[in-house]
Amino acid sequence: MGGDHYQTLGLRRDATKAEVKAAFRRRALRDHPDRHAHSPDAAARADAVRRFRLASDAYRVLSDDRLRAEYDLRIRPSSFYGRASSSASASASASSSSASYDYGYGYGHRRGGGSWRRPPPGGGGAASAGFDWDLLLKSVTRRGFLINLGFASVLLTGAAFLDGSILEIWKMNNSGKSFEDAMESIEKVKIQKGNR
């Protein structure tokens, strides 16, 4: 399914969820295959099915916050991000909207219909240095990242504690012995047990 989902439903880029729903309802009432099932023209029936599928796909993407954010990220001109423009890659990524599972953090629409956008790189503020500090901050402050960071710090602290504890226990139980002497003692005990 290709094309621009906003154009398919006749919407602006900043349309609210209610506007998306109303536009889909209008398209569904006009193009639903059941309305054209008794048409003698097979081409007209096939065209209605195609238009309804396009509208359904557009509604599925634009009514879901995550999918809409991903879609909005993909359809932006690549020159907006400082990359070379390629119409082939832009059209390929726009046509594969339902196959992508990456997250477009920082783009899209908040719950409640209000929209927000990140300022373009080079436009001043945090993005002017060429590095997107806002994106880094959002990534680092996500709950999953913080939980993983806490878990990793607990594991590293535990490993350091165990390493120091094992060394102290060794020194306490084997004062004056080297590791090689201890290994020789263990081998002697094994030989004595084997001779019994």
N, C-alpha and C positions, 0 to 999 in steps of 0.2 A: 504494500500500500504506500504510494508515494504522495507527494504534494505537501502543501503547507496546511497543517491542521487548522490554523486560524482562518485561512482563506476558505477552507472547506466549509466551515461553519459560519463564515461571514462575520468574523469577530476581530476586534482590535487586540493587540498583544497584551494589553493590561485588563482584559475582560475578567470580571469576577466569576466565581463559580455559578452564581445564579444566572448570569448572562450566558455562560456556556451551556447550562442545562436548558434554558429557554431556546437557544439557537438549535440545539440538538433536537429538541421536541418539534420545532418547526420543520426541520429537515426530515425527521422520521415520519411525520404526518404526510409530507409531500412525497417521499421516496420509498416508503416501506414496501417491500415486495408483495405483500398481501393486497395493497391498493392496485397493483398492476398485474395481478395473477390472471385476470380474465382478459387481458389485452391480447388481441390477435397478433400483434407485432412482437415477435420473439426478441428482436433487437431492443425494443423499448423495455421489455421485461428485464433483459440482461443489463441494460444501462441503469435501470432503477435499482437492481441488486447491487451493482458496482457503486453507485452513489450512496446507497444506504450503508454499505460496508465502509466506505471512506468516512462517512459521518460518524458511524459507530466507533471506528478506530480513533478518530479525532476526539470524540467525547471521552473515550476510555483514557486517553493520555491527558487531556486538558482538565479533566475533573479530579485527577489524582495528583496531589501536591508533589510527590516525589517524581512521578513520571513527567509532570509538566516542567519541573525544574530541569530534569535531564534533557527534555526536548528543547527548552529555551536555551540551554547551554549549547546544544548541538547546532541550532539554526542561526546562532549569532554569526556574523561575518568573521572569518578567521583573521582578517586584518585587525579586528577589534582587540585581539590578544597578541598582536605583534608577530604573527606567523604569516608565511606566504599564503596567498589566497589560492585555493584550488577548488574550482567548481565541481570537479568530479568527486572529490572526497566529501565536499559539503553535501552534494545530492545523495551520495551513498550513505552518509551518516544520517541524513534526514529521513531516508526511506527505511532505515533499519531501527526505527524508534522503539519497536516492541522487543527487539532482540538484545538491547543493551541493558546491563545490570550495574553499571558504574554509577556513582553518586555525584551529583553536581552540587556539592556543598556550597552554600552561600548564594545560590540563585533560586528564583522561583517565587512562590507565593506563600504567605503565612496563612494559617487558619484564620477564618473570618473574612477572607476575600481581599485584604489589603496587600498591595504588592510592594516589593522593595528590590533594589538593584545595587550591585557593587559598582563603585566608580571605576571608569576605565583605567587601565595601567597608564602611567605617565600623566595622569590628570591631576596630580597633586596628592597631598595627604600621605597615607602609609604606602600607597602603591607607587609613589614617584621614584623610589630607589630601585625599581625593577624587580623587587621581591615582594610578594603579596603577604604582608604580615598579618592581615586580617584572616586570610585563609589558614595560615599557620596557627594563629590564636584559636580559631574555631575548632581546628582539628585537635589541638592539644587539650582543649577544655571539654571535649566530649566525654560523656560518662564512661563509655567503653574503654577509651584511651586511659583515663584516670584509674579505672579498676585494674587494667593490665599493668599500669605503672606501679600501683601499690602492691599487686601480687608479685611482680618481678623484684621489687625492693625487699619484700619479706623473704623471698627465696634467696636473694643474694646475702642478706643479713644472716639468715640461718646457715648458709654455706660457710660464711666467714666465721661464725660462732663455732660451728662444728669443727672447722679446720683448726682453730685455736684450741678448742677443748681436747681434741684428739692428741695434739702435740703435748699439751699439759699432762694428760693422763699417761702418755708414753713416758714422759720425763719422771712423773711421780712413781710409776711402777718399775721403771728400769733405770734408776739413777746409777750413773757410772758406766752403763753399758752402751755400746754403739749398736746400731741397727744390725750390722753384720754379726755381732756377738749374739744378739737375740735370735737371729735366724739359725745360727749354728746350734743354739740351745734347743730350738724347736725341732730341728732335724734329729738331734740326739734323742729327744723324747719319742719321736716317731719310730726311730730304730729300736729303742728299748721296748715300746709297745708291740712292735712287729716280732720281736724275739720271744715273747711270752707265749 
